[in-house]
Amino acid sequence: MNLTRTATEVEFSDVQFAVKRSARYHSDMRRFYGLVRDIVLFISVVFSTYGVYSLIAEGPFAAMAMLVVAIAAASSLVFRVSDKAMLHQSLYEDFVRLDKKMSRCSEHSIESARIFQIQRLEIELQEPPVRRVLNMMKHNDVCLSLGRVDHILRIRWYQRMLSRMADIAPDRIDYAEQPSR
């Protein structure tokens, strides 16, 4: 079995790795924004129902319930949660289509790798700023799926927990073990 890979195979593989990582990243972000949207909708329905009931029954918490509904609805509009979920769904689909195209490609040349790289960059033009820690988590996912455990990055629990909302010390992430070349 030949364990050495040509420069062409490495370049093609690197492009496909980046495409797979991006697809997983956008799938994750789509799920996150979809969940946030569903939670906001749930809160709005529950508290608006409670608010209406309290108004009819002249309860003391009617104003508070209506305030919660107003805050939930306003935050959903201001942060455009549904739009973000749809954008990440669209990007996910674009990256999966590109990955399928690359998987069907029988000619792994420098030229085909560059063409796919250009297509990847064209998709990335549509991306919002990337959450670096989440992107590194998706790097680990792809490494595990490909059996490349020597390329796993050490990501701390608090970085993982907040990765969909903020990047916490992404510059402090390093390899769990030094990768072999």
C-alpha positions as CSV (number, residue, x, y, z in Angstrom):
1,M,0.0,0.0,0.0
2,N,1.4,3.4,-1.1
3,L,1.3,5.7,1.9
4,T,2.9,8.7,0.1
5,R,0.5,11.1,-1.5
6,T,1.4,13.4,-4.4
7,A,1.1,17.2,-4.1
8,T,-1.9,17.0,-6.4
9,E,-3.7,14.5,-4.1
10,V,-2.8,16.6,-1.0
11,E,-4.1,19.8,-2.6
12,F,-7.4,18.1,-3.8
13,S,-7.8,16.5,-0.4
14,D,-7.2,19.8,1.4
15,V,-9.9,21.6,-0.7
16,Q,-12.4,18.8,-0.1
17,F,-11.6,18.8,3.6
18,A,-12.4,22.5,3.8
19,V,-15.7,22.0,1.9
20,K,-16.7,19.2,4.3
21,R,-15.8,21.4,7.3
22,S,-17.8,24.3,5.9
23,A,-20.9,22.1,5.2
24,R,-20.8,20.8,8.8
25,Y,-20.3,24.4,10.1
26,H,-23.4,25.7,8.3
27,S,-25.5,22.7,9.2
28,D,-24.7,23.4,12.9
29,M,-25.4,27.1,12.7
30,R,-28.7,26.4,10.8
31,R,-29.7,24.1,13.7
32,F,-28.7,26.7,16.3
33,Y,-30.7,29.6,14.7
34,G,-33.6,27.3,14.0
35,L,-33.6,26.3,17.7
36,V,-33.4,29.9,18.8
37,R,-36.3,30.8,16.5
38,D,-38.4,27.9,17.9
39,I,-37.7,28.9,21.5
40,V,-38.7,32.6,20.8
41,L,-41.9,31.4,19.1
42,F,-42.7,29.1,22.0
43,I,-42.1,31.8,24.6
44,S,-44.2,34.2,22.6
45,V,-47.1,31.8,22.3
46,V,-47.0,30.8,26.0
47,F,-46.7,34.3,27.4
48,S,-49.2,35.9,25.0
49,T,-51.7,33.2,25.9
50,Y,-51.0,33.8,29.6
51,G,-51.2,37.6,29.1
52,V,-54.5,37.4,27.4
53,Y,-55.8,35.1,30.1
54,S,-54.5,37.4,32.8
55,L,-56.2,40.4,31.2
56,I,-59.5,38.6,31.1
57,A,-59.1,37.4,34.6
58,E,-57.6,40.8,35.7
59,G,-54.4,39.1,37.0
60,P,-51.4,41.1,38.3
61,F,-48.9,39.6,35.8
62,A,-50.6,40.5,32.6
63,A,-48.3,43.4,31.9
64,M,-45.2,41.3,32.7
65,A,-46.4,38.5,30.3
66,M,-47.0,41.0,27.5
67,L,-43.6,42.6,28.1
68,V,-41.9,39.2,27.7
69,V,-43.8,38.6,24.5
70,A,-42.8,42.1,23.2
71,I,-39.1,41.5,24.1
72,A,-39.1,38.0,22.5
73,A,-40.7,39.2,19.3
74,A,-38.5,42.3,19.1
75,S,-35.3,40.3,19.6
76,S,-36.3,37.8,16.9
77,L,-36.9,40.7,14.5
78,V,-33.8,42.7,15.4
79,F,-31.4,39.7,15.4
80,R,-33.1,38.3,12.2
81,V,-32.9,34.8,13.6
82,S,-35.1,33.3,10.8
83,D,-33.0,35.0,8.1
84,K,-29.8,33.6,9.6
85,A,-31.2,30.1,9.7
86,M,-32.2,30.3,6.1
87,L,-28.8,31.7,5.0
88,H,-26.9,28.9,6.8
89,Q,-29.3,26.4,5.2
90,S,-28.5,27.8,1.8
91,L,-24.8,27.8,2.4
92,Y,-25.0,24.2,3.7
93,E,-26.7,23.1,0.6
94,D,-24.1,24.9,-1.6
95,F,-21.2,23.2,0.2
96,V,-22.9,19.8,0.0
97,R,-23.4,20.2,-3.7
98,L,-19.8,21.1,-4.1
99,D,-18.7,18.1,-2.0
100,K,-20.8,15.8,-4.2
101,K,-19.3,17.3,-7.3
102,M,-15.8,16.8,-5.9
103,S,-16.6,13.2,-4.9
104,R,-17.7,12.4,-8.5
105,C,-14.6,14.0,-10.0
106,S,-12.3,11.2,-11.4
107,E,-9.5,13.6,-12.4
108,H,-7.6,14.8,-9.3
109,S,-5.3,17.3,-10.9
110,I,-3.9,20.6,-9.7
111,E,-6.3,22.2,-12.2
112,S,-9.4,20.5,-10.9
113,A,-8.3,21.3,-7.3
114,R,-8.0,25.0,-8.2
115,I,-11.4,25.0,-10.0
116,F,-13.0,23.5,-6.9
117,Q,-11.1,26.0,-4.7
118,I,-12.5,28.9,-6.7
119,Q,-16.0,27.5,-6.4
120,R,-15.5,27.1,-2.7
121,L,-14.3,30.8,-2.4
122,E,-17.4,31.9,-4.4
123,I,-19.7,30.2,-1.9
124,E,-17.6,31.7,1.0
125,L,-18.3,35.2,-0.4
126,Q,-21.9,34.8,0.8
127,E,-20.8,33.8,4.4
128,P,-21.3,36.0,7.4
129,P,-18.2,36.2,9.6
130,V,-17.2,32.7,10.7
131,R,-17.2,31.7,14.4
132,R,-13.6,30.4,14.6
133,V,-14.1,28.1,17.6
134,L,-17.1,26.4,16.0
135,N,-15.1,26.1,12.7
136,M,-12.3,24.4,14.6
137,M,-14.9,22.1,16.2
138,K,-16.1,21.1,12.7
139,H,-12.4,20.6,11.8
140,N,-12.3,18.0,14.5
141,D,-15.5,16.4,13.3
142,V,-14.1,16.0,9.8
143,C,-10.8,14.7,11.1
144,L,-12.6,12.1,13.2
145,S,-14.8,11.0,10.2
146,L,-11.7,10.6,8.1
147,G,-9.7,8.8,10.8
148,R,-7.1,11.7,11.0
149,V,-7.0,11.7,14.9
150,D,-3.5,13.2,14.9
151,H,-5.0,16.5,13.6
152,I,-7.5,16.9,16.4
153,L,-7.5,20.3,18.1
154,R,-7.8,20.7,21.9
155,I,-11.0,22.8,22.4
156,R,-11.9,23.6,26.0
157,W,-15.4,22.9,27.4
158,Y,-16.3,26.6,27.8
159,Q,-15.2,27.4,24.2
160,R,-17.5,24.5,23.0
161,M,-20.4,25.7,25.1
162,L,-20.3,29.3,23.7
163,S,-19.1,28.5,20.2
164,R,-22.3,29.3,18.4
165,M,-22.6,32.8,20.0
166,A,-19.0,34.0,20.5
167,D,-15.4,33.1,20.0
168,I,-13.7,32.7,23.3
169,A,-9.9,32.6,23.0
170,P,-9.6,30.9,19.6
171,D,-5.9,31.8,19.5
172,R,-5.3,29.5,22.5
173,I,-6.5,26.4,20.6
174,D,-3.8,24.0,19.6
175,Y,-3.3,20.4,18.6
176,A,-4.1,17.8,21.2
177,E,-1.0,16.0,19.9
178,Q,1.6,17.2,17.4
179,P,0.4,16.0,13.9
180,S,2.5,13.6,12.0
181,R,3.3,14.6,8.4
